[in-house]
């Protein structure tokens, strides 16, 4: 069995429509080897974001109980995509 490598959480702030949002994104690798993130915005319930290679974007895969606008999700997805590329 392969040993899992624990990855550090990403903590960052984004500003959307003048509103600062505190984001905590905990990275992990899905069974298909693509990067995924458990994301909480301002302490909200976790949403799952993941890389969609066909789109070359990080998108929300599972909303859970969190309710955020598509614009907020897009801005966070773009930030996570930059983190993957770094």
Backbone bond lengths (Angstrom), bond angles and torsions (degrees), N, CA, C in turn:
res aa  C-N    CA-C-N  psi(-1)  N-CA   C-N-CA  omega(-1)  CA-C   N-CA-C  phi
1 X - - - 1.454 - - 1.528 109.09 -
2 X 1.312 116.04 131.90 1.463 121.43 -179.79 1.526 109.94 -72.98
3 X 1.309 114.66 141.63 1.460 120.51 178.21 1.522 109.54 -78.46
4 X 1.319 116.45 131.78 1.460 120.82 177.94 1.527 109.31 -78.52
5 X 1.307 114.85 137.71 1.457 120.80 176.76 1.519 107.84 -97.70
6 X 1.321 115.27 120.04 1.465 119.29 179.75 1.527 109.43 -76.56
7 X 1.314 115.00 127.94 1.459 120.53 -179.60 1.526 109.17 -103.15
8 X 1.326 115.52 145.77 1.465 120.85 179.85 1.519 111.29 -72.63
9 X 1.319 114.70 145.67 1.465 120.57 175.08 1.525 109.30 -68.30
10 X 1.313 114.95 146.03 1.461 121.47 174.90 1.521 107.59 -97.74
11 X 1.306 116.79 124.86 1.464 122.31 177.36 1.521 107.17 -116.36
12 X 1.327 116.18 121.50 1.459 119.45 179.80 1.528 109.91 -151.52
13 X 1.321 113.79 166.79 1.461 120.62 178.47 1.517 108.09 -119.36
14 X 1.323 115.58 137.60 1.464 121.29 171.71 1.521 106.94 -122.58
15 X 1.315 115.41 152.05 1.463 120.62 177.24 1.519 107.41 -115.86
16 X 1.330 115.63 120.28 1.462 121.69 179.95 1.520 107.89 -123.94
17 X 1.322 116.08 122.06 1.467 121.62 -178.25 1.526 111.82 53.85
18 X 1.340 116.08 40.38 1.457 121.46 178.89 1.513 114.55 77.50
19 X 1.320 117.86 0.18 1.472 122.55 -177.39 1.538 109.51 -103.69
20 X 1.354 117.81 117.94 1.460 118.58 176.95 1.537 110.56 -75.08
21 X 1.331 115.48 138.13 1.459 121.32 179.34 1.520 108.72 -125.59
22 X 1.331 116.35 128.17 1.464 121.97 176.83 1.525 108.21 -88.51
23 X 1.334 116.00 124.21 1.456 121.32 -176.03 1.521 109.62 -118.35
24 X 1.328 115.83 133.46 1.461 122.46 171.44 1.520 106.27 -119.82
25 X 1.324 116.00 119.34 1.467 121.56 -178.73 1.527 108.47 -121.35
26 X 1.331 116.17 118.24 1.462 120.98 179.29 1.527 108.62 -101.86
27 X 1.340 116.45 110.66 1.460 119.69 -176.06 1.525 112.69 -76.27
28 X 1.320 115.58 149.50 1.463 122.58 170.32 1.519 107.69 -155.51
29 X 1.310 115.93 168.42 1.463 120.64 179.90 1.518 108.61 -109.19
30 X 1.327 116.36 127.78 1.463 122.15 179.78 1.526 109.70 -73.92
31 X 1.325 115.96 168.06 1.460 121.98 179.76 1.531 111.42 -57.79
32 X 1.342 117.22 -28.25 1.465 121.05 179.28 1.529 112.20 -85.90
33 X 1.347 116.52 11.91 1.466 123.93 178.09 1.527 114.44 70.05
34 X 1.329 117.86 11.48 1.460 120.62 177.86 1.524 109.83 -93.26
35 X 1.334 117.06 146.99 1.459 119.98 179.75 1.534 112.10 -68.86
36 X 1.323 114.72 139.47 1.458 123.03 176.92 1.526 107.83 -132.53
37 X 1.329 115.63 160.06 1.458 121.34 179.36 1.521 109.67 -139.26
38 X 1.320 116.47 134.15 1.460 121.94 168.14 1.521 105.34 -90.71
39 X 1.330 117.19 114.43 1.463 121.56 -170.39 1.523 110.97 -116.77
40 X 1.329 114.89 131.28 1.457 121.78 173.17 1.527 107.56 -120.79
41 X 1.325 115.82 132.34 1.464 121.86 -178.87 1.520 108.03 -113.90
42 X 1.329 116.36 119.08 1.473 121.79 -177.12 1.527 111.51 51.67
43 X 1.324 117.00 38.39 1.466 120.73 177.40 1.517 114.51 78.19
44 X 1.326 117.56 12.00 1.470 121.36 -178.43 1.534 110.44 -70.80
45 X 1.343 116.45 168.03 1.468 118.79 172.88 1.531 109.92 -57.56
46 X 1.310 115.64 154.34 1.458 122.27 -174.54 1.527 111.98 -71.68
47 X 1.331 114.31 139.20 1.457 123.45 170.32 1.522 106.46 -115.23
48 X 1.328 116.92 151.38 1.464 120.86 176.36 1.523 108.86 -103.08
49 X 1.329 115.12 120.76 1.452 122.21 174.34 1.524 107.18 -107.12
50 X 1.327 116.87 148.57 1.450 119.42 177.71 1.510 112.07 -154.54
51 X 1.324 114.10 157.96 1.454 120.58 178.59 1.524 109.94 -74.63
52 X 1.314 115.42 129.53 1.467 122.53 172.44 1.521 106.28 -108.56
53 X 1.342 117.86 98.84 1.462 120.40 -172.82 1.524 114.53 -60.98
54 X 1.327 118.08 -32.53 1.459 119.87 -179.87 1.525 111.16 -64.48
55 X 1.324 116.45 -31.77 1.469 121.70 -179.94 1.525 112.12 -95.10
56 X 1.341 116.25 -14.42 1.460 122.73 -171.94 1.531 110.51 53.11
57 X 1.337 115.34 45.22 1.463 122.43 -179.72 1.520 109.34 -137.77
58 X 1.317 115.30 155.63 1.461 121.48 169.01 1.522 105.93 -99.88
59 X 1.322 116.35 122.37 1.461 121.96 -174.87 1.526 110.27 -127.66
60 X 1.331 115.63 165.02 1.460 120.78 175.34 1.523 107.87 -75.37
61 X 1.322 115.24 125.62 1.463 120.72 178.22 1.517 111.24 -100.42
62 X 1.332 115.39 -29.71 1.465 120.84 -178.14 1.525 108.40 -148.00
63 X 1.316 116.79 117.93 1.461 121.22 -176.39 1.522 113.41 -80.77
64 X 1.317 118.00 -30.02 1.453 119.19 -174.49 1.516 109.20 61.03
65 X 1.319 116.89 -140.24 1.462 121.42 -178.37 1.533 112.30 -92.65
66 X 1.335 116.68 -0.73 1.461 120.11 -177.47 1.529 110.87 -75.53
67 X 1.314 115.51 142.17 1.470 121.16 179.07 1.524 108.58 -128.03
68 X 1.325 114.97 105.20 1.468 120.85 178.29 1.518 108.00 -134.37
69 X 1.313 115.58 153.94 1.463 119.51 -178.96 1.527 110.73 -68.57
70 X 1.317 115.00 158.10 1.467 120.89 177.71 1.531 110.13 -60.49
71 X 1.331 117.26 -33.32 1.468 120.64 179.71 1.527 110.94 -66.12
72 X 1.331 117.38 -43.54 1.464 121.67 177.56 1.524 108.97 -60.90
73 X 1.332 117.35 -46.41 1.466 121.42 -179.72 1.525 111.05 -62.06
74 X 1.339 117.30 -38.38 1.462 121.44 179.10 1.534 110.83 -64.51
75 X 1.327 117.13 -46.35 1.467 121.39 -178.94 1.529 109.93 -62.09
76 X 1.311 117.36 -43.01 1.468 120.35 179.26 1.531 110.04 -67.46
77 X 1.319 117.54 -40.94 1.456 120.85 176.83 1.518 112.46 -59.26
78 X 1.338 117.34 -41.93 1.456 121.27 178.15 1.528 110.89 -63.80
79 X 1.333 117.21 -40.54 1.464 121.23 178.90 1.534 110.23 -64.46
80 X 1.334 117.11 -42.54 1.459 120.92 178.84 1.530 111.01 -66.45
81 X 1.309 118.53 -36.80 1.460 121.73 178.01 1.527 109.84 -62.34
82 X 1.333 116.63 -41.09 1.466 120.31 176.69 1.525 111.10 -63.05
83 X 1.339 116.56 -37.24 1.474 120.22 178.71 1.521 111.01 -65.61
84 X 1.341 116.73 -38.11 1.467 120.46 178.31 1.534 110.29 -65.33
85 X 1.327 115.68 -41.00 1.462 121.06 -176.76 1.537 112.64 -71.05
86 X 1.322 116.07 -23.40 1.482 119.78 -175.90 1.512 112.62 -71.39
